[in-house]
Amino acid sequence: MRVLTGAAGVLLAASGVVHAQLYVDGYRYVHVVGVLFVVQAAASFGLAALLLAGGFLRPPALVHLAATGTALGALAGFAASRTVGVFGFTERGLQPAPQALVSILAEAATVLALLTAGYVTVRRGKVQVGA
């Protein structure tokens, strides 16, 4: 379970790096969306740190839930930006490359790792809700 939580931390940090890089590379000029990229990166870095600290302290279920929500939110934003748009901003396909694909893979793997870790925790009967 610690391996899954640690892997999720690394993957979520990777998503944060992609969003921070894209912000610096020009998304900061996109109205509202630029701010969302900074928020996503900051949340990803903070939650990744908490997940990675799980090697020493077992993060509570709320940290897992927040990290899962952050990754799912980024995936939803990606899908929306390619379909209905986000605050008037739209993109096509897997652009910008390779960041779009890296982001999708990191976020999907984060969700998978955290859901698996949650399943294992519940099966063992060791759910910790608060700190």
Backbone torsions as a table, in degrees:
resi	resn	phi	psi	omega
1	MET	NA	-38.3	177.1
2	ARG	-64.1	-33.9	178.3
3	VAL	-65.0	-43.3	179.1
4	LEU	-64.9	-41.7	179.2
5	THR	-65.9	-42.4	177.4
6	GLY	-64.0	-42.1	178.2
7	ALA	-62.5	-41.6	178.0
8	ALA	-61.8	-37.5	177.5
9	GLY	-63.0	-44.8	178.6
10	VAL	-64.0	-44.1	-179.1
11	LEU	-65.3	-41.1	178.9
12	LEU	-66.8	-37.1	175.5
13	ALA	-63.0	-39.0	177.8
14	ALA	-61.6	-41.1	176.5
15	SER	-62.4	-41.0	177.5
16	GLY	-62.3	-40.5	178.4
17	VAL	-62.2	-44.4	179.9
18	VAL	-60.7	-46.9	-178.8
19	HIS	-66.7	-38.2	177.3
20	ALA	-65.0	-42.6	179.3
21	GLN	-62.9	-45.4	-180.0
22	LEU	-64.2	-35.9	176.5
23	TYR	-60.3	-49.4	-179.1
24	VAL	-64.6	-36.9	-176.7
25	ASP	-77.3	-0.3	175.0
26	GLY	145.8	-18.5	-179.6
27	TYR	-68.1	-15.6	178.4
28	ARG	-63.3	-19.0	180.0
29	TYR	-90.7	-4.3	179.8
30	VAL	-87.2	119.4	-177.1
31	HIS	-53.5	130.4	179.6
32	VAL	65.9	-47.5	-177.4
33	VAL	-60.7	-39.0	178.7
34	GLY	-58.8	-44.0	178.0
35	VAL	-63.4	-40.4	179.0
36	LEU	-62.4	-34.2	177.4
37	PHE	-66.0	-39.9	178.2
38	VAL	-66.8	-43.1	179.3
39	VAL	-62.4	-43.4	179.8
40	GLN	-64.2	-43.2	179.9
41	ALA	-63.2	-45.7	-179.1
42	ALA	-63.7	-45.0	178.5
43	ALA	-62.8	-41.9	179.7
44	SER	-62.5	-44.9	-179.5
45	PHE	-64.6	-45.1	-179.4
46	GLY	-63.7	-46.7	-179.9
47	LEU	-69.4	-35.3	176.8
48	ALA	-61.5	-41.9	178.2
49	ALA	-61.0	-42.3	178.5
50	LEU	-65.9	-39.7	178.1
51	LEU	-66.4	-42.0	-179.8
52	LEU	-68.2	-29.1	175.6
53	ALA	-68.5	-10.2	178.7
54	GLY	-60.5	-16.7	174.3
55	GLY	-67.0	-23.6	-179.0
56	PHE	-108.8	-42.0	179.5
57	LEU	-127.2	133.1	180.0
58	ARG	-73.9	116.1	-179.0
59	PRO	-65.3	142.3	178.7
60	PRO	-67.6	163.6	-178.9
61	ALA	-58.2	-30.5	-179.7
62	LEU	-65.0	-32.0	176.4
63	VAL	-67.6	-43.2	177.4
64	HIS	-61.5	-43.4	-179.9
65	LEU	-63.7	-44.1	179.0
66	ALA	-64.4	-40.7	179.0
67	ALA	-66.1	-41.6	177.1
68	THR	-62.4	-44.1	178.7
69	GLY	-63.0	-37.8	178.2
70	THR	-64.0	-45.4	179.4
71	ALA	-66.0	-43.0	178.6
72	LEU	-65.0	-37.3	177.8
73	GLY	-63.5	-40.1	177.9
74	ALA	-65.6	-40.9	177.7
75	LEU	-64.6	-40.4	178.5
76	ALA	-65.1	-40.7	177.1
77	GLY	-62.7	-39.9	177.5
78	PHE	-61.6	-48.4	-179.7
79	ALA	-62.3	-43.1	-179.6
80	ALA	-64.7	-37.6	-178.9
81	SER	-67.8	-17.3	178.9
82	ARG	-102.9	-2.8	-179.6
83	THR	-122.4	-84.0	-175.2
84	VAL	-86.4	-15.4	-178.2
85	GLY	91.3	159.0	178.9
86	VAL	-124.6	109.0	-177.9
87	PHE	51.6	42.3	178.3
88	GLY	83.0	-1.2	-178.5
89	PHE	-98.9	127.6	177.4
90	THR	-132.3	152.9	174.9
91	GLU	-135.5	174.1	-179.4
92	ARG	-129.4	142.1	172.8
93	GLY	57.0	-145.2	-177.5
94	LEU	-98.9	42.1	176.8
95	GLN	-101.6	143.3	-2.1
96	PRO	-75.8	142.4	-178.9
97	ALA	-97.7	142.1	0.4
98	PRO	-92.2	4.8	-173.2
99	GLN	-59.4	-38.8	-178.2
100	ALA	-60.6	-48.0	-179.1
101	LEU	-67.2	-41.8	178.2
102	VAL	-60.1	-43.4	180.0
103	SER	-62.6	-47.9	179.5
104	ILE	-58.8	-48.4	-178.2
105	LEU	-64.3	-42.7	-179.5
106	ALA	-64.5	-43.6	-177.5
107	GLU	-70.8	-41.6	178.1
108	ALA	-64.5	-41.4	178.7
109	ALA	-67.5	-34.4	175.9
110	THR	-60.6	-49.0	-179.9
111	VAL	-60.9	-46.0	-179.9
112	LEU	-60.9	-45.4	-179.3
113	ALA	-64.1	-42.8	-178.0
114	LEU	-71.9	-37.3	176.0
115	LEU	-65.4	-39.7	177.4
116	THR	-65.2	-44.7	178.1
117	ALA	-61.8	-40.9	177.6
118	GLY	-63.6	-41.9	178.4
119	TYR	-61.3	-46.5	179.5
120	VAL	-61.8	-41.9	-179.6
121	THR	-63.3	-45.7	179.9
122	VAL	-64.4	-41.8	179.5
123	ARG	-61.8	-33.9	179.0
124	ARG	-83.5	-11.0	179.3
125	GLY	72.8	32.2	-177.5
126	LYS	-119.5	47.8	-179.9
127	VAL	-79.1	130.5	178.4
128	GLN	-119.4	106.6	-174.5
129	VAL	-80.1	-49.0	-177.7
130	GLY	-106.2	172.0	-179.6
131	ALA	-78.9	NA	NA
